[in-house]
Amino acid sequence: MSSDFGKTLRVGVFGESHGVAIGVTVDGLPAGERIDMDELQAFLDRRRPGKNPLSTTRRETDVPEFLSGLRDGVTCGTPLCAVIHNSDHHSADYAELADKPRPSHADYTAWVKWRGQADMRGGGHFSGRLTAPLCVAGGIAGQILARRGVFVGAHLAAVGTEEDEIFPLHPTGELFRAVAAKPFPTLSDAAGERMQRVILDAREAQDSVGGIIECAAIGLPAGVGEPMFDGVENRLAAALFGIPAVKGVEFGAGFGSARLRGSENNDALRVENGRVVTETNRAGGILGGITNSMPLTLRVGIKPTPSIGQKQKTVSLSRMENTELTVHGRHDPCIAHRAVPVVEAVTACVLLDLLLEEHHGAF
Ligand SMILES: Cc1cc2nc3c(=O)[nH]c(=O)nc-3n(C[C@H](O)[C@H](O)[C@H](O)COP(=O)(O)O)c2cc1C
């Protein structure tokens, strides 16, 4: 199946944006883990839309209902299933899109793939709404990791051409918590103000903007992951590209390292308190697909929201002719700031999966 990922910890999302409910199944969670429901809900609320003009005005409470796998808030070891009921949908806004695919959305490719049978109301299974159940899985994975000293955090590194500061060489759990508590997830509040202006300007122009998310994980031991095709980078990239609108993933200095000389790019090694560390971290904590115990760092590029209010060129599929489309309905003028906890969630799920695998399912 393509809507799930992971080996020892298997995470699968299901549902459509305007169906009865969306949800997640998580198989392979360690038994006996207490899940703090308030913390989980606070995590989900960071992604939730409708809080301000920076996101779609669709109002959803995004409160998960657990059907299995949890008893009195403690994991049972059996497959966990959680659903989130859809309530605030305006399906009429999407009637025209059944015949006229939105440029840069999945309307056309889904129509080809499933011969017009997919429920594409509100973007269907391709909707950003499917990232809410992903955050249920990731919020739980994050709590289990934190109990073992592994912390995952992210911030909005750029919107359009406006940039935030970057994470320090050694980000801390406190820094992750501080940025997560902000209404707009940047390290620098001044940069955050500038980015919000860019988003509001795009909204005003019936347009949208993209952005970049920087994510880091600390507390990972050295030696996690496998070489070549099953490395930590491979596993993370495969899952992160499952987040709708992600068009790029890079680790450490990423594409920037291609412009450096070896003498500029290499991370010098030294011993510190009996541990091997590096003085810089352009490798992003991964060498040969295997962690080296330095912070794992990655960046995710998010494209501008496809649905914009401006008139655009498209086609009529029934008449097989060129036409124009004006997208109605409620859409995010920028996806990137809402996707910050989603990137954390997916990263946490993949890291927990890798650590469980390393410890034969009992990390
Ligand atoms: C949190 C989130 C919110 C999104 N909101 C919208 C939206 O309001 N309108 C839209 O057209 N696309 C939105 N998207 C993006 C589409 O779901 C995505 O572009 C589409 O499924 C095509 O997939 P691709 O961009 O990965 O190729 C959102 C994505 C995320 C992660």
The ligand as an SDF file (V2000), in Angstrom:
LIG
                    3D

 31 33  0  0  0  0  0  0  0  0999 V2000
   -1.0800   21.1260    5.8350 C   0  0  0  0  0  0  0  0  0  0  0  0
   -1.3820   21.1690    4.3510 C   0  0  0  0  0  0  0  0  0  0  0  0
   -2.4090   21.9920    3.8900 C   0  0  0  0  0  0  0  0  0  0  0  0
   -2.6960   22.0650    2.5230 C   0  0  0  0  0  0  0  0  0  0  0  0
   -3.6980   22.9010    2.1010 N   0  0  0  0  0  0  0  0  0  0  0  0
   -3.9660   22.9990    0.7750 C   0  0  0  0  0  0  0  0  0  0  0  0
   -4.9970   23.8780    0.3090 C   0  0  0  0  0  0  0  0  0  0  0  0
   -5.6600   24.5720    1.0900 O   0  0  0  0  0  0  0  0  0  0  0  0
   -5.2300   23.9260   -1.0180 N   0  0  0  0  0  0  0  0  0  0  0  0
   -4.4980   23.2000   -1.9300 C   0  0  0  0  0  0  0  0  0  0  0  0
   -4.7260   23.2970   -3.1240 O   0  0  0  0  0  0  0  0  0  0  0  0
   -3.5140   22.3770   -1.5140 N   0  0  0  0  0  0  0  0  0  0  0  0
   -3.2420   22.2450   -0.2090 C   0  0  0  0  0  0  0  0  0  0  0  0
   -2.2340   21.3880    0.2160 N   0  0  0  0  0  0  0  0  0  0  0  0
   -1.4040   20.7430   -0.7940 C   0  0  0  0  0  0  0  0  0  0  0  0
   -2.0430   19.6260   -1.5920 C   0  0  0  0  0  0  0  0  0  0  0  0
   -2.5910   18.6730   -0.7310 O   0  0  0  0  0  0  0  0  0  0  0  0
   -0.9860   19.0150   -2.5440 C   0  0  0  0  0  0  0  0  0  0  0  0
   -0.3120   20.0060   -3.2450 O   0  0  0  0  0  0  0  0  0  0  0  0
   -1.6360   18.0830   -3.5430 C   0  0  0  0  0  0  0  0  0  0  0  0
   -2.1160   16.9380   -2.8810 O   0  0  0  0  0  0  0  0  0  0  0  0
   -0.6960   17.5860   -4.6450 C   0  0  0  0  0  0  0  0  0  0  0  0
    0.3710   16.8570   -4.0790 O   0  0  0  0  0  0  0  0  0  0  0  0
    1.8850   17.2900   -4.3350 P   0  0  0  0  0  0  0  0  0  0  0  0
    1.9160   18.7790   -4.1940 O   0  0  0  0  0  0  0  0  0  0  0  0
    2.6570   16.5860   -3.2670 O   0  0  0  0  0  0  0  0  0  0  0  0
    2.2400   16.8420   -5.7090 O   0  0  0  0  0  0  0  0  0  0  0  0
   -1.9420   21.2840    1.5900 C   0  0  0  0  0  0  0  0  0  0  0  0
   -0.9180   20.4440    2.0720 C   0  0  0  0  0  0  0  0  0  0  0  0
   -0.6380   20.4030    3.4380 C   0  0  0  0  0  0  0  0  0  0  0  0
    0.4930   19.5210    3.9250 C   0  0  0  0  0  0  0  0  0  0  0  0
  1  2  1  0
  2  3  1  0
  2 30  2  0
  3  4  2  0
  4  5  1  0
  4 28  1  0
  5  6  2  0
  6  7  1  0
  6 13  1  0
  7  8  2  0
  7  9  1  0
  9 10  1  0
 10 11  2  0
 10 12  1  0
 12 13  2  0
 13 14  1  0
 14 15  1  0
 14 28  1  0
 15 16  1  0
 16 17  1  0
 16 18  1  0
 18 19  1  0
 18 20  1  0
 20 21  1  0
 20 22  1  0
 22 23  1  0
 23 24  1  0
 24 25  2  0
 24 26  1  0
 24 27  1  0
 28 29  2  0
 29 30  1  0
 30 31  1  0
M  END
$$$$
